[in-house]
Amino acid sequence: MIDNIKPKEATSIINSLISGVVPKIGVQHITVGRSEEINAVVAALQDVKNGHSMVKFWIGDFGSGKSFMLHLLNTVALKQKFVVANADFTPDNRLYSNDGKGVALYSAIIDNISIQTKPEGGALPTLLEKWIEQIITKTANENNISLTEIRNEQYLKLIQSNIMKTIHEITEVGGFDFGTVVMKYYEGYIKDDEHLRRSAIKWLKGEYRTKTEAKQDLGVREIINDLNYYDMLKNFCKLFVSMGYSGFMINLDEAINLYKISTSVMREKNYEKILTIYNDCFQGKVANLFFNFAGTKEVLENERRGLFSYSALKSRLLTNKFETLEIRDFAQPVIRLMPLDHNEIFVLLKKLKAIFDYNYKTDISISDNEIQLFMEELFNKPGASEFLTPREVIRDFLNILNIIRQNPTVDKNKLFGELEISDERPDEVSLDSIEEL
């Protein structure tokens, strides 16, 4: 049995893995073979907590566990009292654009903000209200007013004044409008004006498309856009730290979608944005901020389309030349994820069997020897060494458990014999043949 697992976590793990995606919660229960990487992250988190900033690139083959690693980082960071957000690069979500794709990535980040009490995202309103409560308490104490009385509308201006003062102390670019919107959120909070609260959240999430609409709803002159969203992320980081959080971790997956950008100029602009973030973090221009990027080896090393095509990034992201498969350096910006070995996969499948039984309140009749037989059948198939990924092994194993659960008399050996290997990798190499526009 897996210790301390919650029913909700078990269901998330089983349903997500059968669907071929990483579960949002509970990944710590299925972690194997990543102890050195986790120890390195814990050390890095401590540095960020102490005021430094960090950027890590998680590089591995398709299905090697990059997305899993980012979700594991979430779990570790949340326990260390970080605010965490995740987003995927897509054809419509980028770091740089002039047609709304940059602010679309920002919106996805803010929408997925998580804290330990809300690990599944959507924590921005909770954080705002927690921060406002801190301002209310501080204002009440400074003015010798009771906590009940200060919530009366007559003290609205006093609270708003303190909100603005605090925002000005912790923000830089865009602080005035940022503060004005938070004041409006508080006004909606006190007056129970749902429309005002919603409008403030809409602005903070970068969902206003015109300044006119934002001015009409909130009385602000600016909106969050492709050019200023990074400044807003830094403002949020300072706000979270001022509330007592350790820092702000932002995890960005599917970097292949930057590699796929067909025009070299636009691709380079996105890489330039990564360089800006990298320099800001390592030169001490920002504090308590932790960025993680995940991508394949091709995304990093391809000299024509990858990060290495941008010389300033290549010089920063070259692997430590003294590193080998046996001697690893987890302190460098690029961490290469090695595939799980057979022993680690066996341990993982045993854990999954226990979680499966817990989730379905059953006890599937499959022994350790039969798990090994399943692995032997799968890993000895033609093409296994080239195409087989942990994702496919896990999905096949859980699918077999589901068949046995619903058909207890089925012949397991027959099921194992029907296993097939398919190439699930996206066709990345062929991207080199795309004509530059």
C-alpha positions as CSV (number, residue, x, y, z in Angstrom):
1,M,0.0,0.0,0.0
2,I,1.1,3.6,-0.7
3,D,1.4,5.6,2.4
4,N,-0.6,8.8,3.0
5,I,-2.3,8.8,-0.5
6,K,-5.7,10.5,-0.7
7,P,-8.5,9.1,-2.7
8,K,-8.6,12.1,-5.0
9,E,-4.8,11.7,-5.7
10,A,-5.2,8.0,-6.5
11,T,-8.1,8.7,-9.0
12,S,-6.1,11.6,-10.6
13,I,-3.0,9.4,-11.0
14,I,-4.8,6.4,-12.6
15,N,-7.1,8.5,-14.9
16,S,-4.3,10.8,-16.0
17,L,-1.8,8.0,-16.7
18,I,-4.3,5.9,-18.6
19,S,-4.9,9.0,-20.7
20,G,-1.2,9.4,-21.4
21,V,-0.8,12.7,-19.4
22,V,0.9,13.6,-16.1
23,P,-1.5,13.9,-13.1
24,K,-1.8,17.3,-11.6
25,I,-1.7,16.0,-8.1
26,G,-0.1,13.1,-6.3
27,V,3.0,12.7,-8.4
28,Q,5.1,12.3,-5.3
29,H,3.5,8.9,-4.8
30,I,4.9,7.5,-8.1
31,T,8.3,9.1,-8.1
32,V,11.2,6.7,-8.7
33,G,14.8,7.2,-9.7
34,R,14.8,11.0,-9.5
35,S,16.3,11.5,-6.0
36,E,19.4,13.4,-7.1
37,E,17.3,15.8,-9.3
38,I,15.0,16.4,-6.4
39,N,17.8,17.1,-4.0
40,A,19.2,19.6,-6.5
41,V,15.9,21.4,-6.8
42,V,15.5,21.5,-3.0
43,A,18.9,23.3,-2.8
44,A,17.9,25.6,-5.6
45,L,14.6,26.5,-3.9
46,Q,16.5,27.4,-0.8
47,D,18.7,29.8,-2.8
48,V,15.6,31.4,-4.4
49,K,13.9,31.6,-0.9
50,N,17.0,33.5,0.2
51,G,16.5,36.2,-2.5
52,H,18.3,34.7,-5.6
53,S,16.6,33.8,-8.8
54,M,17.0,30.7,-10.9
55,V,16.5,29.2,-14.4
56,K,16.6,25.5,-15.2
57,F,16.2,23.7,-18.5
58,W,14.9,20.1,-18.2
59,I,16.0,18.2,-21.3
60,G,15.1,14.7,-22.3
61,D,13.7,12.5,-25.1
62,F,10.0,12.3,-25.8
63,G,8.3,10.4,-22.9
64,S,11.4,10.5,-20.7
65,G,9.5,12.3,-17.9
66,K,10.0,16.1,-18.5
67,S,6.4,17.0,-17.8
68,F,6.4,14.6,-14.8
69,M,9.5,16.3,-13.5
70,L,7.8,19.7,-13.7
71,H,4.8,18.4,-11.8
72,L,7.1,17.0,-9.2
73,L,8.9,20.4,-8.9
74,N,5.4,21.8,-8.2
75,T,4.8,19.4,-5.3
76,V,8.3,20.1,-3.8
77,A,7.9,23.9,-4.2
78,L,4.4,24.1,-2.8
79,K,5.7,22.3,0.4
80,Q,8.4,24.9,0.6
81,K,5.7,27.6,0.6
82,F,6.3,28.8,-3.0
83,V,3.5,30.1,-5.3
84,V,3.7,27.9,-8.4
85,A,2.3,28.3,-11.9
86,N,2.4,26.0,-15.0
87,A,1.8,26.7,-18.6
88,D,2.5,25.0,-21.9
89,F,3.9,26.6,-25.0
90,T,1.5,26.2,-27.9
91,P,1.2,27.6,-31.4
92,D,-0.9,30.4,-29.6
93,N,1.2,30.8,-26.4
94,R,4.7,32.3,-26.8
95,L,7.2,34.4,-24.8
96,Y,7.3,37.0,-27.6
97,S,4.7,38.1,-30.1
98,N,3.0,41.1,-31.5
99,D,-0.4,39.6,-32.0
100,G,-1.5,38.5,-28.5
101,K,0.4,35.2,-28.2
102,G,2.7,36.6,-25.4
103,V,-0.2,37.8,-23.2
104,A,-2.0,34.5,-23.9
105,L,0.9,32.7,-22.3
106,Y,0.8,35.1,-19.4
107,S,-3.0,34.5,-19.0
108,A,-2.3,30.7,-18.9
109,I,0.4,31.3,-16.2
110,I,-1.8,33.5,-14.0
111,D,-4.8,31.2,-14.5
112,N,-2.8,28.2,-13.2
113,I,-1.4,29.9,-10.1
114,S,-1.3,27.3,-7.2
115,I,-0.6,27.4,-3.5
116,Q,-0.4,24.5,-1.1
117,T,-4.1,24.8,-0.2
118,K,-5.1,25.1,-3.8
119,P,-2.6,22.8,-5.7
120,E,-4.8,22.5,-8.8
121,G,-4.6,26.1,-9.8
122,G,-7.0,29.1,-9.8
123,A,-5.5,30.5,-6.6
124,L,-5.2,34.1,-7.6
125,P,-8.5,35.3,-5.9
126,T,-7.5,33.4,-2.8
127,L,-4.1,35.1,-2.8
128,L,-5.5,38.6,-3.4
129,E,-8.0,38.2,-0.5
130,K,-5.3,36.9,1.8
131,W,-3.1,39.9,1.0
132,I,-6.0,42.3,1.4
133,E,-6.8,40.8,4.8
134,Q,-3.1,41.4,5.8
135,I,-3.5,45.1,4.7
136,I,-6.8,45.4,6.6
137,T,-5.2,43.9,9.8
138,K,-2.2,46.2,9.5
139,T,-4.4,49.3,8.9
140,A,-6.7,48.4,11.8
141,N,-3.7,48.0,14.2
142,E,-2.0,51.3,13.0
143,N,-5.3,53.3,13.5
144,N,-6.5,51.5,16.6
145,I,-9.7,50.5,14.9
146,S,-11.4,47.1,15.5
147,L,-11.1,44.4,12.7
148,T,-14.9,44.4,12.5
149,E,-15.4,48.1,12.3
150,I,-12.6,48.7,9.7
151,R,-14.6,46.7,7.1
152,N,-17.3,49.4,7.1
153,E,-17.5,51.3,3.8
154,Q,-16.5,54.5,5.6
155,Y,-12.9,53.2,5.9
156,L,-12.7,52.2,2.2
157,K,-10.5,55.1,1.3
158,L,-8.1,54.4,4.2
159,I,-7.7,50.8,3.2
160,Q,-7.3,51.7,-0.5
161,S,-4.6,54.3,0.4
162,N,-2.6,51.6,2.2
163,I,-3.1,49.1,-0.6
164,M,-1.7,51.7,-3.1
165,K,1.2,52.6,-0.7
166,T,2.2,48.9,-0.3
167,I,1.9,48.3,-4.1
168,H,4.2,51.3,-4.8
169,E,6.8,49.9,-2.4
170,I,7.0,46.5,-4.0
171,T,6.4,47.2,-7.7
172,E,8.3,49.0,-10.5
173,V,7.0,49.1,-14.1
174,G,3.2,49.3,-14.3
175,G,2.8,49.6,-10.5
176,F,0.2,52.4,-10.6
177,D,-2.3,50.5,-12.7
178,F,-1.5,47.3,-10.9
179,G,-2.3,49.0,-7.6
180,T,-5.4,50.7,-8.9
181,V,-6.8,47.4,-10.1
182,V,-6.1,45.7,-6.7
183,M,-7.9,48.7,-5.0
184,K,-10.9,48.1,-7.3
185,Y,-10.8,44.4,-6.3
186,Y,-10.9,45.4,-2.6
187,E,-13.8,47.8,-3.3
188,G,-15.8,45.0,-4.9
189,Y,-14.7,42.8,-2.0
190,I,-16.1,45.3,0.6
191,K,-19.2,46.3,-1.4
192,D,-19.9,42.7,-2.5
193,D,-19.8,43.9,-6.1
194,E,-19.2,40.7,-8.1
195,H,-18.8,42.6,-11.4
196,L,-16.1,44.8,-10.1
197,R,-14.2,41.9,-8.5
198,R,-14.5,39.9,-11.8
199,S,-13.3,42.9,-13.8
200,A,-10.2,43.3,-11.6
201,I,-9.4,39.6,-11.9
202,K,-9.9,39.9,-15.7
203,W,-7.4,42.7,-15.9
204,L,-4.8,41.0,-13.7
205,K,-5.1,37.9,-15.9
206,G,-4.4,39.9,-19.0
207,E,-7.8,39.3,-20.5
208,Y,-8.7,42.8,-21.6
209,R,-8.1,43.4,-25.2
210,T,-8.7,47.1,-25.4
211,K,-7.7,50.0,-23.1
212,T,-11.1,51.6,-23.7
213,E,-12.9,48.6,-22.2
214,A,-10.5,48.5,-19.2
215,K,-11.0,52.2,-18.6
216,Q,-14.7,51.9,-18.7
217,D,-14.8,49.0,-16.2
218,L,-11.9,49.9,-13.9
219,G,-10.8,53.5,-14.7
220,V,-7.2,52.4,-15.6
221,R,-5.2,53.7,-18.6
222,E,-3.2,50.6,-19.5
223,I,-3.8,46.9,-20.0
224,I,-1.4,43.9,-19.8
225,N,-0.1,43.1,-23.2
226,D,2.6,41.3,-25.2
227,L,5.1,44.0,-24.3
228,N,4.6,44.4,-20.5
229,Y,3.4,41.0,-19.2
230,Y,6.9,40.0,-18.0
231,D,7.0,43.1,-15.8
232,M,3.6,42.0,-14.3
233,L,5.0,38.6,-13.5
234,K,7.8,40.3,-11.6
235,N,5.3,42.5,-9.8
236,F,3.3,39.4,-8.8
237,C,6.5,37.8,-7.5
238,K,7.2,40.7,-5.3
239,L,3.6,40.8,-4.1
240,F,3.7,37.1,-3.1
241,V,7.0,37.5,-1.3
242,S,5.6,40.5,0.6
243,M,2.8,38.2,1.8
244,G,5.3,35.8,3.3
245,Y,5.6,33.3,0.4
246,S,9.1,32.0,-0.4
247,G,9.0,33.0,-4.1
248,F,7.3,32.4,-7.4
249,M,8.1,29.3,-9.5
250,I,6.9,29.4,-13.2
251,N,7.1,26.1,-15.1
252,L,6.9,26.2,-18.9
253,D,6.5,22.9,-20.8
254,E,6.4,21.9,-24.5
255,A,9.3,24.1,-25.6
256,I,9.1,22.2,-28.9
257,N,6.4,24.8,-29.9
258,L,9.1,27.5,-29.9
259,Y,11.3,25.3,-32.0
260,K,8.4,24.9,-34.4
261,I,8.0,28.6,-35.1
262,S,8.5,28.8,-38.8
263,T,9.9,32.3,-39.2
264,S,13.5,32.6,-38.0
265,V,13.0,36.2,-36.9
266,M,10.1,35.4,-34.6
267,R,11.8,32.3,-33.3
268,E,14.9,34.4,-32.4
269,K,12.7,37.0,-30.6
270,N,11.4,34.2,-28.4
271,Y,14.9,32.9,-27.7
272,E,15.9,36.5,-26.9
273,K,13.1,36.6,-24.3
274,I,14.5,33.5,-22.7
275,L,17.9,35.2,-22.7
276,T,16.4,38.2,-21.0
277,I,14.8,36.0,-18.3
278,Y,18.1,34.1,-17.9
279,N,20.2,37.2,-17.5
280,D,17.7,38.9,-15.1
281,C,17.7,35.8,-12.9
282,F,21.4,35.1,-12.8
283,Q,22.5,38.7,-12.7
284,G,20.4,39.5,-9.7
285,K,18.0,41.9,-11.4
286,V,15.0,40.0,-10.0
287,A,14.6,38.2,-6.7
288,N,12.7,35.1,-5.6
289,L,11.8,34.0,-9.1
290,F,12.4,30.5,-10.5
291,F,11.8,29.6,-14.1
292,N,11.8,26.0,-15.5
293,F,11.7,25.2,-19.2
294,A,11.2,21.7,-20.5
295,G,12.1,20.4,-24.0
296,T,13.7,17.7,-26.0
297,K,17.4,17.4,-26.9
298,E,16.5,18.7,-30.3
299,V,15.0,21.8,-28.9
300,L,18.2,22.6,-27.0
301,E,20.9,21.4,-29.4
302,N,19.7,21.9,-33.0
303,E,22.0,24.5,-34.5
304,R,19.5,25.7,-37.0
305,R,16.2,25.9,-35.0
306,G,17.0,25.1,-31.4
307,L,18.2,27.2,-28.5
308,F,21.8,26.6,-29.7
309,S,20.9,28.5,-32.9
310,Y,21.0,31.6,-30.7
311,S,24.7,32.1,-29.9
312,A,24.2,34.0,-26.7
313,L,22.1,31.1,-25.3
314,K,24.4,28.4,-26.6
315,S,27.3,29.9,-24.7
316,R,25.3,29.8,-21.5
317,L,23.7,26.4,-21.9
318,L,26.6,24.2,-22.9
319,T,26.8,21.2,-20.7
320,N,29.6,21.0,-18.1
321,K,32.4,19.3,-20.1
322,F,33.4,17.3,-17.1
323,E,30.0,15.7,-16.7
324,T,29.5,12.0,-17.7
325,L,26.7,9.5,-17.4
326,E,28.1,8.5,-14.0
327,I,29.3,11.9,-12.8
328,R,26.5,14.4,-13.0
329,D,26.3,18.1,-12.3
330,F,22.8,19.1,-11.2
331,A,23.9,22.7,-10.3
332,Q,24.2,23.7,-14.0
333,P,21.3,25.4,-15.8
334,V,20.6,22.4,-18.1
335,I,19.6,19.1,-16.4
336,R,19.4,16.2,-18.8
337,L,16.8,13.6,-17.7
338,M,18.1,10.0,-18.1
339,P,15.6,7.3,-18.9
340,L,14.5,5.1,-16.0
341,D,16.3,1.7,-15.8
342,H,14.4,-1.6,-15.7
343,N,14.7,-1.9,-11.9
344,E,13.2,1.6,-11.5
345,I,10.3,0.8,-13.9
346,F,9.6,-2.4,-11.9
347,V,9.3,-0.4,-8.7
348,L,7.1,2.1,-10.5
349,L,4.7,-0.6,-11.8
350,K,4.5,-2.1,-8.3
351,K,3.5,1.3,-6.9
352,L,1.0,1.8,-9.7
353,K,-0.6,-1.6,-8.9
354,A,-1.0,-0.6,-5.3
355,I,-2.6,2.7,-6.2
356,F,-4.8,1.0,-8.8
357,D,-6.1,-1.4,-6.1
358,Y,-6.6,1.4,-3.7
359,N,-8.5,3.5,-6.2
360,Y,-10.8,0.7,-7.3
361,K,-11.0,-1.0,-3.9
362,T,-9.8,-4.3,-5.4
363,D,-6.8,-6.6,-5.2
364,I,-5.8,-7.5,-8.7
365,S,-4.2,-11.0,-8.9
366,I,-0.8,-10.1,-10.5
367,S,2.4,-11.2,-8.8
368,D,5.9,-9.6,-8.9
369,N,6.9,-12.4,-11.3
370,E,4.0,-11.6,-13.6
371,I,5.0,-7.9,-13.6
372,Q,8.5,-9.0,-14.6
373,L,7.0,-11.2,-17.3
374,F,5.0,-8.2,-18.6
375,M,8.2,-6.1,-18.7
376,E,10.2,-8.9,-20.5
377,E,7.4,-9.3,-23.1
378,L,7.4,-5.5,-23.7
379,F,11.1,-4.8,-23.7
380,N,11.9,-7.7,-25.9
381,K,9.5,-6.6,-28.7
382,P,11.1,-5.4,-31.9
383,G,11.6,-1.6,-31.8
384,A,11.4,-1.5,-28.0
385,S,14.9,-0.1,-27.5
386,E,14.2,2.7,-30.0
387,F,10.6,3.6,-29.5
388,L,9.4,2.4,-26.0
389,T,8.9,5.2,-23.5
390,P,7.9,5.0,-19.8
391,R,4.6,6.6,-20.8
392,E,3.7,3.7,-23.1
393,V,4.9,1.1,-20.5
394,I,2.7,2.7,-17.8
395,R,-0.4,3.0,-20.1
396,D,-0.1,-0.6,-21.3
397,F,0.3,-1.9,-17.7
398,L,-2.7,0.1,-16.4
399,N,-4.8,-1.0,-19.4
400,I,-4.0,-4.6,-18.6
401,L,-5.0,-4.1,-14.9
402,N,-8.3,-2.6,-16.1
403,I,-9.0,-5.6,-18.3
404,I,-8.2,-8.0,-15.4
405,R,-10.3,-6.0,-13.0
406,Q,-13.3,-6.3,-15.2
407,N,-12.6,-9.8,-16.5
408,P,-11.0,-11.7,-13.6
409,T,-10.7,-15.0,-15.6
410,V,-8.8,-13.5,-18.5
411,D,-5.5,-15.2,-19.5
412,K,-2.8,-12.8,-18.4
413,N,-0.1,-14.5,-20.6
414,K,-2.4,-14.0,-23.6
415,L,-2.7,-10.3,-22.8
416,F,1.1,-10.0,-22.4
417,G,1.6,-11.7,-25.8
418,E,-0.7,-9.1,-27.5
419,L,1.5,-6.1,-26.5
420,E,2.7,-4.0,-29.4
421,I,5.3,-1.2,-29.7
422,S,4.5,1.9,-31.6
423,D,6.4,5.1,-32.3
424,E,4.6,7.8,-30.3
425,R,7.2,10.5,-30.8
426,P,6.3,13.6,-32.8
427,D,8.2,14.1,-36.1
428,E,10.6,16.8,-34.9
429,V,13.5,16.1,-37.2
430,S,11.4,16.7,-40.3
431,L,10.9,20.3,-39.1
432,D,14.3,21.1,-40.5
433,S,12.8,20.7,-44.0
434,I,10.3,23.4,-43.3
435,E,11.0,26.3,-45.6
436,E,12.0,29.5,-43.8
437,L,9.4,32.2,-44.4
